[in-house]
Amino acid sequence: MYLKNKTILLATLFIFLGACASQPGGFFDFSSHDRKEYRQAREAYNNADYQKAVQELSAYIYKTKNVRRREERAYRLLGKSYEQLGRPGKALEVYLEALEYHPGSVELLLCAADLYQSTGLLDRSQELYERALAKEEDNTQALAGLAHNYYLIGFDSRAREIYDHFFALTPTAAPIYRARYAQTFLHQRQYEQAFIHITRALQEDQENAAFWLLSARALHGLKRYPDALAHLDAALWIAPKDEELLSTKAFWLYEDKQYDAAYQTAAQILQSSPKNSLALFVQGICLYRQGKVKKAKAQLTRVAAEDPTSFVGKVAQKILQEYSKKSR
């Protein structure tokens, strides 16, 4: 009799547990289907099928009205999927919604902070990095983000203080952080220190054109002009059509009185960007230096007319005015 009653009790309990498990948000809520949807979304994300990842994750997150069950990891992956689709506004919306349910999540704080930083909303980014550090004072991602924020708003000394702490925690950090550290010195015209630290970055990664450009700028500041041009050429070897690199080289060649070379370098920019006012300006001032005044005047007049409010447009106007005074 006892065994019979025990068997009936166990059967009743299993039926009860099965009913609970079948209800969303039920007593135990065994969510094997949920896990399957998440795995499918992760697989889609890893395969760069971000639209499918968004669909799977949206179904996974929003199918339950019990917001406490909405997983932080799913929100993060949904936000990253939107970022990969070039929809930062939607990604940010996801992160902020997730923070309402998971306000203590350092990972979500950092996702939102990084996105704010990349879109130029530095005040909001700053706030979130600081909130993350209040929870994990040695979080290296938050430290690096906060340091870069200070650099972007012009507080280079404060940025370096944070980077010093960052490097103490991660002495083998990726070279991008050493390069950003070097930028803070370059920003304040401390060229020797800038060159030391960008050299360390280049020792680990010689395929980054931006690193070579930073090194070239440091060498130029140290008045090591041939070396600066050599490092600039190294950057151009990696990114031969980069307009910033070509513009920098054109100006440096002009400064070195290599007017033909500067003119031809500017011409490379104009091949892909025929209305590039900076390249046209460089050609104009090179023509002036070569005594080709009529052609120079025509070139600078074009720059002043097409781009009157820019820096080069205003300089072109000033040169033309001075030439006009001399011609009277």
C-alpha positions as CSV (number, residue, x, y, z in Angstrom):
1,M,0.0,0.0,0.0
2,Y,2.8,2.4,0.9
3,L,4.7,1.7,-2.4
4,K,1.5,2.2,-4.3
5,N,0.8,5.5,-2.7
6,K,4.4,6.6,-3.3
7,T,4.2,5.6,-6.9
8,I,1.0,7.7,-7.4
9,L,2.7,10.6,-5.6
10,L,5.7,10.5,-7.8
11,A,3.6,10.3,-11.0
12,T,1.5,13.3,-9.9
13,L,4.7,15.3,-9.1
14,F,6.2,14.5,-12.6
15,I,2.9,15.6,-14.2
16,F,3.0,18.8,-12.2
17,L,6.6,19.5,-13.1
18,G,5.9,18.9,-16.8
19,A,3.0,21.4,-16.7
20,C,5.2,24.0,-15.1
21,A,8.0,23.5,-17.5
22,S,5.7,24.0,-20.5
23,Q,4.6,27.5,-19.3
24,P,6.8,30.5,-20.1
25,G,8.0,31.9,-16.9
26,G,6.7,28.9,-15.0
27,F,8.0,27.3,-11.9
28,F,11.2,25.8,-13.4
29,D,10.7,27.0,-17.0
30,F,13.1,24.5,-18.7
31,S,14.0,26.6,-21.8
32,S,15.7,24.1,-24.1
33,H,14.0,25.8,-27.1
34,D,15.4,29.1,-25.9
35,R,18.9,27.8,-25.9
36,K,18.4,26.4,-29.4
37,E,17.3,29.8,-30.7
38,Y,20.3,31.4,-29.0
39,R,22.7,28.9,-30.5
40,Q,21.2,29.5,-33.9
41,A,21.7,33.2,-33.5
42,R,25.3,32.8,-32.4
43,E,26.0,30.6,-35.3
44,A,24.4,33.1,-37.7
45,Y,26.5,35.9,-36.2
46,N,29.7,33.8,-36.5
47,N,28.8,33.2,-40.2
48,A,28.4,37.0,-40.7
49,D,24.6,36.5,-41.3
50,Y,23.8,39.4,-39.1
51,Q,20.2,39.9,-40.4
52,K,19.4,36.3,-39.5
53,A,21.0,36.8,-36.1
54,V,18.8,39.9,-35.5
55,Q,15.7,37.8,-36.4
56,E,16.6,34.9,-34.1
57,L,17.6,37.1,-31.2
58,S,14.6,39.3,-31.4
59,A,12.4,36.2,-31.3
60,Y,14.5,34.8,-28.4
61,I,14.4,38.0,-26.3
62,Y,10.9,39.4,-26.9
63,K,8.8,36.2,-26.9
64,T,8.4,36.3,-23.2
65,K,6.7,39.1,-21.3
66,N,8.8,38.3,-18.2
67,V,11.5,40.9,-18.7
68,R,13.6,39.4,-15.9
69,R,14.2,36.4,-18.0
70,R,15.6,38.4,-20.9
71,E,19.2,37.4,-21.0
72,E,22.1,39.9,-21.0
73,R,24.2,37.9,-23.4
74,A,21.3,37.9,-25.9
75,Y,20.9,41.6,-25.7
76,R,24.7,42.1,-26.2
77,L,24.7,39.8,-29.3
78,L,21.7,41.6,-30.7
79,G,23.4,45.0,-30.3
80,K,26.6,43.7,-31.9
81,S,24.5,42.4,-34.8
82,Y,23.0,45.8,-35.4
83,E,26.4,47.3,-35.2
84,Q,27.7,45.0,-37.9
85,L,24.7,45.9,-40.0
86,G,25.7,49.6,-39.8
87,R,22.8,50.6,-37.5
88,P,24.5,52.1,-34.5
89,G,21.3,53.9,-33.4
90,K,19.4,50.6,-33.2
91,A,22.3,49.0,-31.4
92,L,22.4,51.7,-28.8
93,E,18.7,51.4,-28.3
94,V,19.2,47.7,-27.6
95,Y,22.0,48.3,-25.1
96,L,20.1,51.0,-23.2
97,E,17.0,48.8,-23.0
98,A,19.2,45.9,-21.7
99,L,20.7,48.2,-19.0
100,E,17.2,48.9,-17.7
101,Y,17.0,45.2,-16.8
102,H,20.7,44.6,-16.1
103,P,21.9,48.0,-14.7
104,G,24.9,46.4,-13.0
105,S,26.3,44.7,-16.2
106,V,29.8,45.9,-16.9
107,E,29.7,44.3,-20.3
108,L,26.6,46.2,-21.3
109,L,28.0,49.5,-19.9
110,L,31.1,49.0,-22.0
111,C,29.1,48.1,-25.2
112,A,27.1,51.3,-24.9
113,A,30.2,53.4,-23.9
114,D,32.2,52.2,-26.9
115,L,29.4,52.9,-29.2
116,Y,28.8,56.4,-27.8
117,Q,32.6,57.0,-28.3
118,S,32.6,55.9,-31.9
119,T,29.7,58.2,-32.7
120,G,31.3,61.2,-31.0
121,L,29.0,61.4,-27.9
122,L,31.9,61.6,-25.6
123,D,30.2,63.0,-22.5
124,R,27.8,60.1,-22.4
125,S,30.6,57.7,-23.2
126,Q,32.6,59.1,-20.3
127,E,29.8,58.6,-17.8
128,L,29.4,54.9,-18.8
129,Y,33.1,54.1,-18.6
130,E,33.2,55.7,-15.1
131,R,30.2,53.6,-14.1
132,A,31.9,50.5,-15.3
133,L,35.1,51.4,-13.4
134,A,33.1,52.1,-10.2
135,K,32.2,48.4,-10.4
136,E,35.5,47.0,-11.6
137,E,38.3,49.5,-11.0
138,D,40.9,47.5,-13.0
139,N,38.7,46.7,-16.0
140,T,41.2,47.3,-18.8
141,Q,38.6,47.8,-21.5
142,A,37.0,50.6,-19.5
143,L,40.5,52.1,-18.7
144,A,41.5,52.1,-22.4
145,G,38.2,53.6,-23.4
146,L,38.3,56.3,-20.8
147,A,41.9,57.2,-21.7
148,H,41.0,57.5,-25.3
149,N,38.1,59.8,-24.4
150,Y,40.4,62.1,-22.5
151,Y,42.7,62.2,-25.6
152,L,39.8,63.1,-27.8
153,I,38.7,66.0,-25.7
154,G,42.3,67.3,-25.4
155,F,43.2,66.2,-21.8
156,D,46.4,64.4,-22.9
157,S,48.1,64.4,-19.5
158,R,45.1,62.8,-17.8
159,A,44.9,60.3,-20.7
160,R,48.5,59.3,-20.1
161,E,47.9,58.7,-16.3
162,I,45.1,56.3,-17.2
163,Y,47.2,54.6,-19.8
164,D,50.0,54.2,-17.3
165,H,47.6,52.2,-15.1
166,F,46.4,50.3,-18.1
167,F,49.9,49.2,-19.1
168,A,50.7,48.3,-15.5
169,L,47.8,45.8,-15.7
170,T,48.4,44.7,-19.3
171,P,52.1,45.2,-20.3
172,T,51.5,43.0,-23.4
173,A,48.4,44.9,-24.6
174,A,47.7,45.2,-28.3
175,P,49.9,47.7,-30.2
176,I,46.9,49.9,-30.9
177,Y,46.9,51.1,-27.3
178,R,50.6,51.9,-27.4
179,A,50.0,53.9,-30.6
180,R,47.2,55.8,-28.9
181,Y,49.5,56.4,-26.0
182,A,52.0,57.8,-28.4
183,Q,49.3,60.1,-29.9
184,T,49.0,61.9,-26.5
185,F,52.7,62.8,-26.7
186,L,52.4,63.9,-30.3
187,H,49.4,66.0,-29.5
188,Q,51.6,68.0,-27.0
189,R,54.6,68.1,-29.4
190,Q,56.6,65.8,-27.2
191,Y,58.0,64.2,-30.3
192,E,60.8,62.1,-28.7
193,Q,58.4,60.3,-26.4
194,A,55.9,59.9,-29.2
195,F,58.5,58.3,-31.4
196,I,59.6,55.9,-28.7
197,H,56.1,54.6,-28.1
198,I,55.0,54.4,-31.7
199,T,58.2,52.5,-32.4
200,R,57.2,49.9,-29.8
201,A,53.8,49.6,-31.6
202,L,55.5,49.1,-34.9
203,Q,57.7,46.4,-33.5
204,E,54.6,44.3,-33.0
205,D,52.6,45.4,-36.1
206,Q,54.4,46.7,-39.2
207,E,51.3,46.4,-41.5
208,N,49.4,49.3,-40.0
209,A,49.6,52.4,-42.2
210,A,48.3,54.6,-39.4
211,F,51.2,53.5,-37.2
212,W,53.8,54.5,-39.9
213,L,52.1,57.9,-40.3
214,L,52.2,58.6,-36.6
215,S,55.9,57.6,-36.6
216,A,56.5,59.9,-39.6
217,R,54.8,62.8,-37.8
218,A,57.0,62.3,-34.8
219,L,60.1,62.2,-36.9
220,H,59.0,65.3,-38.8
221,G,58.6,67.0,-35.4
222,L,62.2,66.0,-34.5
223,K,63.3,67.6,-37.8
224,R,64.5,64.2,-39.1
225,Y,62.9,65.0,-42.5
226,P,64.4,62.2,-44.7
227,D,63.4,59.6,-42.1
228,A,60.0,61.1,-41.8
229,L,59.5,60.8,-45.6
230,A,60.8,57.2,-45.5
231,H,58.2,56.3,-42.9
232,L,55.5,58.1,-44.8
233,D,56.4,56.1,-47.9
234,A,56.2,52.9,-45.7
235,A,52.6,53.9,-44.9
236,L,51.9,54.5,-48.6
237,W,53.2,51.1,-49.5
238,I,50.5,49.7,-47.4
239,A,47.7,52.2,-48.4
240,P,48.9,53.8,-51.7
241,K,45.6,55.7,-52.3
242,D,45.1,57.0,-48.9
243,E,44.4,60.8,-49.3
244,E,45.6,61.8,-45.9
245,L,49.0,60.1,-46.5
246,L,49.3,61.6,-50.0
247,S,48.3,65.1,-48.8
248,T,50.9,64.9,-45.9
249,K,53.6,63.8,-48.4
250,A,52.7,66.6,-50.8
251,F,53.0,69.3,-48.1
252,W,56.3,67.9,-46.8
253,L,57.8,67.8,-50.3
254,Y,56.6,71.4,-50.8
255,E,58.3,72.3,-47.5
256,D,61.5,70.6,-48.8
257,K,61.2,72.7,-52.0
258,Q,60.7,69.6,-54.1
259,Y,57.9,71.4,-56.0
260,D,57.7,69.0,-59.0
261,A,57.4,66.0,-56.7
262,A,54.8,67.7,-54.5
263,Y,52.8,68.7,-57.6
264,Q,52.8,65.1,-58.8
265,T,51.9,63.7,-55.4
266,A,48.8,66.1,-55.3
267,A,48.0,64.9,-58.8
268,Q,47.6,61.3,-57.5
269,I,44.9,62.5,-55.1
270,L,43.1,64.3,-58.0
271,Q,43.0,61.1,-60.0
272,S,40.4,59.7,-57.6
273,S,39.1,63.0,-56.2
274,P,39.1,65.6,-58.9
275,K,37.6,68.3,-56.6
276,N,39.9,67.8,-53.7
277,S,40.6,71.4,-52.6
278,L,43.7,70.5,-50.6
279,A,45.4,68.8,-53.5
280,L,44.4,71.7,-55.8
281,F,45.8,74.1,-53.3
282,V,49.1,72.3,-53.1
283,Q,49.4,72.4,-56.9
284,G,48.6,76.1,-56.8
285,I,51.3,77.0,-54.4
286,C,53.8,74.8,-56.2
287,L,53.1,76.6,-59.4
288,Y,53.7,79.9,-57.7
289,R,57.1,78.7,-56.4
290,Q,58.0,77.6,-59.9
291,G,57.2,81.1,-61.3
292,K,54.1,79.9,-63.2
293,V,52.0,82.7,-61.8
294,K,49.1,82.7,-64.3
295,K,48.5,79.0,-63.8
296,A,48.9,79.3,-60.0
297,K,46.4,82.1,-59.9
298,A,43.8,80.1,-61.9
299,Q,44.3,77.1,-59.6
300,L,44.0,79.1,-56.4
301,T,41.0,81.1,-57.7
302,R,39.2,77.8,-58.3
303,V,40.0,76.6,-54.7
304,A,38.8,79.9,-53.2
305,A,35.6,79.8,-55.3
306,E,34.7,76.1,-54.8
307,D,35.6,75.9,-51.1
308,P,35.5,79.4,-49.7
309,T,34.8,78.6,-46.0
310,S,37.5,75.9,-45.6
311,F,41.0,76.6,-44.2
312,V,42.6,76.1,-47.6
313,G,39.9,78.2,-49.3
314,K,40.7,81.1,-46.9
315,V,44.4,80.7,-47.4
316,A,44.0,80.7,-51.1
317,Q,42.0,83.9,-50.9
318,K,44.7,85.5,-48.8
319,I,47.4,84.5,-51.3
320,L,45.4,85.9,-54.2
321,Q,44.8,89.2,-52.3
322,E,48.6,89.6,-51.6
323,Y,49.4,88.8,-55.2
324,S,46.9,91.4,-56.3
325,K,48.5,94.1,-54.1
326,K,52.0,93.3,-55.5
327,S,50.7,93.6,-59.0
328,R,49.4,97.1,-58.6
